[in-house]
Amino acid sequence: MTMNHEAALVVFSGGQDSTTCLFWAKKHFKRVVALTFSYGQKHVKEVELARAIAEKAGVEWHCMDVPLIGTLGHNSLTDSTMKMDEEKPEGHCPNTFVPGRNLFFISIAAVFARERGIFHLVTGVSQTDYSGYPDCRDAFIKSLNVTLNLGMDEQFVIHTPLMWIDKCQTWALADELGVLELVRHDTMTCYNGVQGDGCGHCPACKLRNEGLRKYLAQKGATEQI
């Protein structure tokens, strides 16, 4: 199979981070494909928003139904009977952690991409500003990259544009890419399924909104100088 260095596949949820990465990929690659997963998440509205954003971005979009990922472990994003942790518990992951999610998503994406001659994968994970999820760490991504290359005898490259930046800097990147308003109003990061600025009190909203407030304050101060 011919390797295509001009194409990238983005693991695309329709949230702030993956949308920023989608437009980052559009800047760096001639062809971009977006792959969204439906895994039994309560905030399934994100799938439809992902489709709409991909259409606005002019990129090829696919959705894959993988309910097994949501049922393998207990977590509050797929189990409506569990009360969501709003803060990270001391000593262990919050119950919003979906065990194996990024492991499966990126592995499936790699197979999906390989069949299309694509070997650049883009994901929006970040170690700098995260909710205590072990599968967002740089060491995990590097390890998985090696494993995928060994397992399929290929040379995948996993790109993580947000790995070492916080949410404030992620908003700055979206602004630099010209999609600040789109990311703010058209995406959904909220675990309770509220588009845009979200519910305001789930862990994802707290992180997103604090970063936005910080960035807008910095931007306002800069514009006044």
Sequence and secondary structure as in RCSB ss.txt:
>XXXX:A:sequence
MTMNHEAALVVFSGGQDSTTCLFWAKKHFKRVVALTFSYGQKHVKEVELARAIAEKAGVEWHCMDVPLIGTLGHN
SLTDSTMKMDEEKPEGHCPNTFVPGRNLFFISIAAVFARERGIFHLVTGVSQTDYSGYPDCRDAFIKSLNVTLNL
GMDEQFVIHTPLMWIDKCQTWALADELGVLELVRHDTMTCYNGVQGDGCGHCPACKLRNEGLRKYLAQKGATEQI
>XXXX:A:secstr
   EEEEEEEE  SSHHHHHHHHHHHHH SEEEEEEEESS TTTHHHHHHHHHHHHHT EEEEEE HHHHHHS  
TTT TTS   SS  TTS  TT  TTHHHHHHHHHHHHHHTTTEEEEE    SSS SS GGGSHHHHHHHHHHHHH
HHTS  EEE TTTT  HHHHHHHHHHTT HHHHHHH    TT   TT  SSSHHHHHHHHHHHHHHHHHHHHHH 
